[in-house]
Amino acid sequence: MALRLRERLDPQPRDWYNDANGTAANGGCSAHGTPPCHEPIVASLILEDSASDDIRWAVCRRGLEPFLD
């Protein structure tokens, strides 16, 4: 399933993410997991795919790059 960017936001607080116990809510990069990614979070993304239109990710700069045009 291909992820498509719906919206890019500044980093959001822990309770904004879908999974309160997930990587993003715990300060990690959704694209790379934690560990191994220990880079700072630069954005929160709302993504969509064929199954959901509200996937909420935190991403570091490298994790954001695939969604930039």
Gaussian input, Z-matrix of N, CA and C with variables (Angstrom, degrees):
# hf/3-21g

backbone

0 1
 N
 C     1     B1
 C     2     B2     1     A1
 N     3     B3     2     A2     1     D1
 C     4     B4     3     A3     2     D2
 C     5     B5     4     A4     3     D3
 N     6     B6     5     A5     4     D4
 C     7     B7     6     A6     5     D5
 C     8     B8     7     A7     6     D6
 N     9     B9     8     A8     7     D7
 C    10    B10     9     A9     8     D8
 C    11    B11    10    A10     9     D9
 N    12    B12    11    A11    10    D10
 C    13    B13    12    A12    11    D11
 C    14    B14    13    A13    12    D12
 N    15    B15    14    A14    13    D13
 C    16    B16    15    A15    14    D14
 C    17    B17    16    A16    15    D15
 N    18    B18    17    A17    16    D16
 C    19    B19    18    A18    17    D17
 C    20    B20    19    A19    18    D18
 N    21    B21    20    A20    19    D19
 C    22    B22    21    A21    20    D20
 C    23    B23    22    A22    21    D21
 N    24    B24    23    A23    22    D22
 C    25    B25    24    A24    23    D23
 C    26    B26    25    A25    24    D24
 N    27    B27    26    A26    25    D25
 C    28    B28    27    A27    26    D26
 C    29    B29    28    A28    27    D27
 N    30    B30    29    A29    28    D28
 C    31    B31    30    A30    29    D29
 C    32    B32    31    A31    30    D30
 N    33    B33    32    A32    31    D31
 C    34    B34    33    A33    32    D32
 C    35    B35    34    A34    33    D33
 N    36    B36    35    A35    34    D34
 C    37    B37    36    A36    35    D35
 C    38    B38    37    A37    36    D36
 N    39    B39    38    A38    37    D37
 C    40    B40    39    A39    38    D38
 C    41    B41    40    A40    39    D39
 N    42    B42    41    A41    40    D40
 C    43    B43    42    A42    41    D41
 C    44    B44    43    A43    42    D42
 N    45    B45    44    A44    43    D43
 C    46    B46    45    A45    44    D44
 C    47    B47    46    A46    45    D45
 N    48    B48    47    A47    46    D46
 C    49    B49    48    A48    47    D47
 C    50    B50    49    A49    48    D48
 N    51    B51    50    A50    49    D49
 C    52    B52    51    A51    50    D50
 C    53    B53    52    A52    51    D51
 N    54    B54    53    A53    52    D52
 C    55    B55    54    A54    53    D53
 C    56    B56    55    A55    54    D54
 N    57    B57    56    A56    55    D55
 C    58    B58    57    A57    56    D56
 C    59    B59    58    A58    57    D57
 N    60    B60    59    A59    58    D58
 C    61    B61    60    A60    59    D59
 C    62    B62    61    A61    60    D60
 N    63    B63    62    A62    61    D61
 C    64    B64    63    A63    62    D62
 C    65    B65    64    A64    63    D63
 N    66    B66    65    A65    64    D64
 C    67    B67    66    A66    65    D65
 C    68    B68    67    A67    66    D66
 N    69    B69    68    A68    67    D67
 C    70    B70    69    A69    68    D68
 C    71    B71    70    A70    69    D69
 N    72    B72    71    A71    70    D70
 C    73    B73    72    A72    71    D71
 C    74    B74    73    A73    72    D72
 N    75    B75    74    A74    73    D73
 C    76    B76    75    A75    74    D74
 C    77    B77    76    A76    75    D75
 N    78    B78    77    A77    76    D76
 C    79    B79    78    A78    77    D77
 C    80    B80    79    A79    78    D78
 N    81    B81    80    A80    79    D79
 C    82    B82    81    A81    80    D80
 C    83    B83    82    A82    81    D81
 N    84    B84    83    A83    82    D82
 C    85    B85    84    A84    83    D83
 C    86    B86    85    A85    84    D84
 N    87    B87    86    A86    85    D85
 C    88    B88    87    A87    86    D86
 C    89    B89    88    A88    87    D87
 N    90    B90    89    A89    88    D88
 C    91    B91    90    A90    89    D89
 C    92    B92    91    A91    90    D90
 N    93    B93    92    A92    91    D91
 C    94    B94    93    A93    92    D92
 C    95    B95    94    A94    93    D93
 N    96    B96    95    A95    94    D94
 C    97    B97    96    A96    95    D95
 C    98    B98    97    A97    96    D96
 N    99    B99    98    A98    97    D97
 C   100   B100    99    A99    98    D98
 C   101   B101   100   A100    99    D99
 N   102   B102   101   A101   100   D100
 C   103   B103   102   A102   101   D101
 C   104   B104   103   A103   102   D102
 N   105   B105   104   A104   103   D103
 C   106   B106   105   A105   104   D104
 C   107   B107   106   A106   105   D105
 N   108   B108   107   A107   106   D106
 C   109   B109   108   A108   107   D107
 C   110   B110   109   A109   108   D108
 N   111   B111   110   A110   109   D109
 C   112   B112   111   A111   110   D110
 C   113   B113   112   A112   111   D111
 N   114   B114   113   A113   112   D112
 C   115   B115   114   A114   113   D113
 C   116   B116   115   A115   114   D114
 N   117   B117   116   A116   115   D115
 C   118   B118   117   A117   116   D116
 C   119   B119   118   A118   117   D117
 N   120   B120   119   A119   118   D118
 C   121   B121   120   A120   119   D119
 C   122   B122   121   A121   120   D120
 N   123   B123   122   A122   121   D121
 C   124   B124   123   A123   122   D122
 C   125   B125   124   A124   123   D123
 N   126   B126   125   A125   124   D124
 C   127   B127   126   A126   125   D125
 C   128   B128   127   A127   126   D126
 N   129   B129   128   A128   127   D127
 C   130   B130   129   A129   128   D128
 C   131   B131   130   A130   129   D129
 N   132   B132   131   A131   130   D130
 C   133   B133   132   A132   131   D131
 C   134   B134   133   A133   132   D132
 N   135   B135   134   A134   133   D133
 C   136   B136   135   A135   134   D134
 C   137   B137   136   A136   135   D135
 N   138   B138   137   A137   136   D136
 C   139   B139   138   A138   137   D137
 C   140   B140   139   A139   138   D138
 N   141   B141   140   A140   139   D139
 C   142   B142   141   A141   140   D140
 C   143   B143   142   A142   141   D141
 N   144   B144   143   A143   142   D142
 C   145   B145   144   A144   143   D143
 C   146   B146   145   A145   144   D144
 N   147   B147   146   A146   145   D145
 C   148   B148   147   A147   146   D146
 C   149   B149   148   A148   147   D147
 N   150   B150   149   A149   148   D148
 C   151   B151   150   A150   149   D149
 C   152   B152   151   A151   150   D150
 N   153   B153   152   A152   151   D151
 C   154   B154   153   A153   152   D152
 C   155   B155   154   A154   153   D153
 N   156   B156   155   A155   154   D154
 C   157   B157   156   A156   155   D155
 C   158   B158   157   A157   156   D156
 N   159   B159   158   A158   157   D157
 C   160   B160   159   A159   158   D158
 C   161   B161   160   A160   159   D159
 N   162   B162   161   A161   160   D160
 C   163   B163   162   A162   161   D161
 C   164   B164   163   A163   162   D162
 N   165   B165   164   A164   163   D163
 C   166   B166   165   A165   164   D164
 C   167   B167   166   A166   165   D165
 N   168   B168   167   A167   166   D166
 C   169   B169   168   A168   167   D167
 C   170   B170   169   A169   168   D168
 N   171   B171   170   A170   169   D169
 C   172   B172   171   A171   170   D170
 C   173   B173   172   A172   171   D171
 N   174   B174   173   A173   172   D172
 C   175   B175   174   A174   173   D173
 C   176   B176   175   A175   174   D174
 N   177   B177   176   A176   175   D175
 C   178   B178   177   A177   176   D176
 C   179   B179   178   A178   177   D177
 N   180   B180   179   A179   178   D178
 C   181   B181   180   A180   179   D179
 C   182   B182   181   A181   180   D180
 N   183   B183   182   A182   181   D181
 C   184   B184   183   A183   182   D182
 C   185   B185   184   A184   183   D183
 N   186   B186   185   A185   184   D184
 C   187   B187   186   A186   185   D185
 C   188   B188   187   A187   186   D186
 N   189   B189   188   A188   187   D187
 C   190   B190   189   A189   188   D188
 C   191   B191   190   A190   189   D189
 N   192   B192   191   A191   190   D190
 C   193   B193   192   A192   191   D191
 C   194   B194   193   A193   192   D192
 N   195   B195   194   A194   193   D193
 C   196   B196   195   A195   194   D194
 C   197   B197   196   A196   195   D195
 N   198   B198   197   A197   196   D196
 C   199   B199   198   A198   197   D197
 C   200   B200   199   A199   198   D198
 N   201   B201   200   A200   199   D199
 C   202   B202   201   A201   200   D200
 C   203   B203   202   A202   201   D201
 N   204   B204   203   A203   202   D202
 C   205   B205   204   A204   203   D203
 C   206   B206   205   A205   204   D204

   B1=1.4500
   B2=1.5249
   B3=1.2874
   B4=1.4624
   B5=1.5263
   B6=1.3178
   B7=1.4560
   B8=1.5170
   B9=1.3176
   B10=1.4615
   B11=1.5199
   B12=1.3076
   B13=1.4642
   B14=1.5206
   B15=1.3224
   B16=1.4598
   B17=1.5225
   B18=1.3434
   B19=1.4562
   B20=1.5245
   B21=1.3338
   B22=1.4637
   B23=1.5272
   B24=1.3272
   B25=1.4628
   B26=1.5236
   B27=1.3122
   B28=1.4618
   B29=1.5353
   B30=1.3282
   B31=1.4689
   B32=1.5346
   B33=1.3058
   B34=1.4645
   B35=1.5303
   B36=1.3519
   B37=1.4686
   B38=1.5310
   B39=1.2904
   B40=1.4666
   B41=1.5328
   B42=1.3247
   B43=1.4682
   B44=1.5380
   B45=1.3078
   B46=1.4632
   B47=1.5284
   B48=1.3213
   B49=1.4558
   B50=1.5252
   B51=1.3448
   B52=1.4685
   B53=1.5213
   B54=1.3211
   B55=1.4605
   B56=1.5216
   B57=1.3225
   B58=1.4705
   B59=1.5267
   B60=1.3264
   B61=1.4648
   B62=1.5207
   B63=1.3175
   B64=1.4632
   B65=1.5136
   B66=1.3112
   B67=1.4586
   B68=1.5246
   B69=1.3313
   B70=1.4670
   B71=1.5264
   B72=1.3137
   B73=1.4646
   B74=1.5233
   B75=1.3224
   B76=1.4641
   B77=1.5216
   B78=1.3386
   B79=1.4565
   B80=1.5085
   B81=1.3308
   B82=1.4558
   B83=1.5165
   B84=1.3098
   B85=1.4575
   B86=1.5250
   B87=1.3086
   B88=1.4622
   B89=1.5284
   B90=1.3126
   B91=1.4570
   B92=1.5260
   B93=1.3160
   B94=1.4631
   B95=1.5154
   B96=1.2981
   B97=1.4562
   B98=1.5189
   B99=1.3088
   B100=1.4527
   B101=1.5188
   B102=1.3374
   B103=1.4538
   B104=1.5204
   B105=1.2881
   B106=1.4458
   B107=1.5212
   B108=1.3344
   B109=1.4613
   B110=1.5275
   B111=1.3253
   B112=1.4599
   B113=1.5256
   B114=1.3376
   B115=1.4623
   B116=1.5254
   B117=1.3261
   B118=1.4673
   B119=1.5318
   B120=1.3055
   B121=1.4619
   B122=1.5297
   B123=1.3350
   B124=1.4668
   B125=1.5233
   B126=1.3465
   B127=1.4614
   B128=1.5226
   B129=1.3230
   B130=1.4577
   B131=1.5152
   B132=1.3189
   B133=1.4556
   B134=1.5161
   B135=1.3221
   B136=1.4559
   B137=1.5207
   B138=1.3254
   B139=1.4504
   B140=1.5212
   B141=1.3299
   B142=1.4549
   B143=1.5292
   B144=1.3159
   B145=1.4573
   B146=1.5237
   B147=1.3091
   B148=1.4680
   B149=1.5284
   B150=1.3218
   B151=1.4624
   B152=1.5267
   B153=1.3351
   B154=1.4680
   B155=1.5177
   B156=1.3281
   B157=1.4653
   B158=1.5215
   B159=1.3470
   B160=1.4575
   B161=1.5289
   B162=1.3219
   B163=1.4574
   B164=1.5217
   B165=1.3079
   B166=1.4604
   B167=1.5194
   B168=1.3258
   B169=1.4600
   B170=1.5092
   B171=1.3348
   B172=1.4621
   B173=1.5187
   B174=1.3396
   B175=1.4626
   B176=1.5235
   B177=1.3357
   B178=1.4580
   B179=1.5382
   B180=1.3166
   B181=1.4666
   B182=1.5349
   B183=1.3352
   B184=1.4728
   B185=1.5202
   B186=1.3402
   B187=1.4623
   B188=1.5141
   B189=1.3233
   B190=1.4589
   B191=1.5203
   B192=1.3263
   B193=1.4759
   B194=1.5293
   B195=1.3300
   B196=1.4632
   B197=1.5320
   B198=1.3299
   B199=1.4716
   B200=1.5214
   B201=1.3287
   B202=1.4596
   B203=1.5225
   B204=1.2928
   B205=1.4721
   B206=1.4974
   A1=109.91
   A2=116.86
   A3=121.33
   A4=109.88
   A5=115.24
   A6=120.57
   A7=109.41
   A8=116.25
   A9=122.62
   A10=108.85
   A11=115.08
   A12=121.06
   A13=110.35
   A14=117.19
   A15=122.64
   A16=111.28
   A17=116.09
   A18=119.65
   A19=110.13
   A20=115.04
   A21=121.78
   A22=107.68
   A23=116.29
   A24=122.82
   A25=109.84
   A26=115.70
   A27=120.16
   A28=107.36
   A29=117.88
   A30=119.67
   A31=111.44
   A32=115.28
   A33=122.32
   A34=111.51
   A35=116.97
   A36=119.98
   A37=111.68
   A38=115.30
   A39=124.31
   A40=113.51
   A41=117.97
   A42=120.74
   A43=113.65
   A44=118.48
   A45=122.18
   A46=111.85
   A47=117.56
   A48=121.85
   A49=111.88
   A50=116.04
   A51=121.69
   A52=113.17
   A53=117.43
   A54=122.87
   A55=109.43
   A56=116.26
   A57=121.31
   A58=112.53
   A59=117.62
   A60=121.44
   A61=112.09
   A62=117.37
   A63=121.74
   A64=113.41
   A65=114.60
   A66=122.59
   A67=111.86
   A68=117.53
   A69=121.06
   A70=111.72
   A71=116.85
   A72=120.80
   A73=111.82
   A74=116.22
   A75=120.52
   A76=112.95
   A77=116.36
   A78=120.94
   A79=116.17
   A80=117.56
   A81=120.61
   A82=112.77
   A83=115.15
   A84=122.16
   A85=109.53
   A86=116.96
   A87=121.67
   A88=111.93
   A89=117.44
   A90=120.99
   A91=112.29
   A92=117.52
   A93=121.55
   A94=114.12
   A95=118.31
   A96=120.89
   A97=111.57
   A98=115.11
   A99=119.40
   A100=109.07
   A101=119.93
   A102=124.58
   A103=110.53
   A104=122.27
   A105=129.18
   A106=114.59
   A107=120.09
   A108=120.37
   A109=110.94
   A110=114.93
   A111=120.25
   A112=111.03
   A113=116.42
   A114=121.08
   A115=109.85
   A116=117.72
   A117=120.45
   A118=111.64
   A119=115.54
   A120=122.37
   A121=107.97
   A122=116.27
   A123=120.77
   A124=112.97
   A125=117.72
   A126=119.74
   A127=110.59
   A128=114.06
   A129=121.62
   A130=106.37
   A131=116.19
   A132=121.16
   A133=110.44
   A134=115.82
   A135=121.48
   A136=104.97
   A137=115.38
   A138=122.11
   A139=109.38
   A140=115.64
   A141=120.25
   A142=108.61
   A143=115.00
   A144=121.64
   A145=106.83
   A146=118.07
   A147=119.59
   A148=112.77
   A149=117.92
   A150=120.99
   A151=114.02
   A152=118.19
   A153=121.04
   A154=110.71
   A155=115.36
   A156=119.31
   A157=111.30
   A158=117.28
   A159=121.09
   A160=111.00
   A161=115.72
   A162=122.11
   A163=106.50
   A164=117.66
   A165=121.72
   A166=110.42
   A167=115.56
   A168=123.08
   A169=111.30
   A170=115.81
   A171=124.01
   A172=105.45
   A173=117.54
   A174=119.55
   A175=112.22
   A176=114.01
   A177=121.62
   A178=106.97
   A179=117.68
   A180=120.54
   A181=111.33
   A182=117.84
   A183=120.52
   A184=111.77
   A185=116.94
   A186=120.94
   A187=112.79
   A188=116.72
   A189=121.73
   A190=111.86
   A191=117.72
   A192=122.40
   A193=114.76
   A194=120.88
   A195=119.38
   A196=114.24
   A197=116.52
   A198=120.34
   A199=112.59
   A200=117.26
   A201=121.20
   A202=109.42
   A203=115.98
   A204=120.49
   A205=110.68
   D1=125.33
   D2=179.03
   D3=-82.52
   D4=133.61
   D5=175.56
   D6=-88.74
   D7=135.75
   D8=176.91
   D9=-119.80
   D10=139.28
   D11=179.63
   D12=-76.59
   D13=123.98
   D14=173.44
   D15=-95.65
   D16=-42.55
   D17=-176.51
   D18=-156.01
   D19=142.10
   D20=175.97
   D21=-113.63
   D22=131.90
   D23=-177.68
   D24=-130.51
   D25=164.76
   D26=168.76
   D27=-62.86
   D28=159.25
   D29=177.96
   D30=-52.97
   D31=134.81
   D32=-175.23
   D33=-104.29
   D34=161.10
   D35=179.02
   D36=-69.81
   D37=161.51
   D38=-176.39
   D39=-47.99
   D40=-43.23
   D41=-174.46
   D42=-75.40
   D43=-4.15
   D44=178.87
   D45=-77.15
   D46=-28.39
   D47=-174.54
   D48=-76.62
   D49=153.15
   D50=-176.31
   D51=-60.18
   D52=-40.99
   D53=-175.56
   D54=-111.66
   D55=107.77
   D56=-176.85
   D57=-62.31
   D58=-18.81
   D59=179.48
   D60=-107.25
   D61=5.94
   D62=-176.28
   D63=-80.42
   D64=176.66
   D65=-178.03
   D66=-58.14
   D67=-48.21
   D68=-177.02
   D69=-62.08
   D70=-44.87
   D71=-179.22
   D72=-65.46
   D73=-21.48
   D74=179.85
   D75=-100.54
   D76=17.18
   D77=172.84
   D78=88.13
   D79=7.06
   D80=-179.17
   D81=-99.33
   D82=170.76
   D83=179.41
   D84=-85.27
   D85=123.22
   D86=179.79
   D87=-64.53
   D88=-29.90
   D89=-178.41
   D90=-75.02
   D91=-30.74
   D92=-173.86
   D93=-117.15
   D94=-12.29
   D95=-176.59
   D96=73.36
   D97=173.91
   D98=177.18
   D99=-144.87
   D100=122.23
   D101=-11.59
   D102=-69.08
   D103=167.10
   D104=19.41
   D105=-97.86
   D106=-10.90
   D107=-175.19
   D108=-79.47
   D109=122.55
   D110=177.44
   D111=-124.03
   D112=18.66
   D113=179.34
   D114=-76.95
   D115=154.16
   D116=179.53
   D117=-65.19
   D118=146.35
   D119=176.10
   D120=-76.88
   D121=128.45
   D122=-177.47
   D123=-110.57
   D124=-16.07
   D125=-178.12
   D126=-159.72
   D127=157.12
   D128=168.63
   D129=-111.86
   D130=138.48
   D131=-176.85
   D132=-121.61
   D133=144.21
   D134=166.38
   D135=-106.30
   D136=117.03
   D137=-177.28
   D138=-111.73
   D139=164.26
   D140=174.15
   D141=-139.68
   D142=154.98
   D143=171.96
   D144=-144.46
   D145=-168.49
   D146=-176.13
   D147=-68.48
   D148=-16.82
   D149=-177.68
   D150=-101.76
   D151=-21.04
   D152=-174.78
   D153=-153.80
   D154=146.93
   D155=175.55
   D156=-113.48
   D157=17.99
   D158=-178.48
   D159=-143.65
   D160=61.66
   D161=176.24
   D162=-96.71
   D163=121.11
   D164=-173.99
   D165=-109.60
   D166=117.79
   D167=-177.32
   D168=-120.38
   D169=148.76
   D170=165.69
   D171=-104.78
   D172=136.65
   D173=-178.04
   D174=-135.89
   D175=147.03
   D176=170.78
   D177=-82.79
   D178=179.33
   D179=-179.46
   D180=-59.38
   D181=-43.73
   D182=178.81
   D183=-64.23
   D184=-36.39
   D185=179.06
   D186=-70.41
   D187=-25.71
   D188=179.78
   D189=-79.18
   D190=-31.06
   D191=-173.56
   D192=-50.54
   D193=-42.76
   D194=-179.46
   D195=-62.27
   D196=-19.58
   D197=-176.84
   D198=-97.78
   D199=-0.57
   D200=178.80
   D201=-90.42
   D202=141.80
   D203=177.65
   D204=-108.62

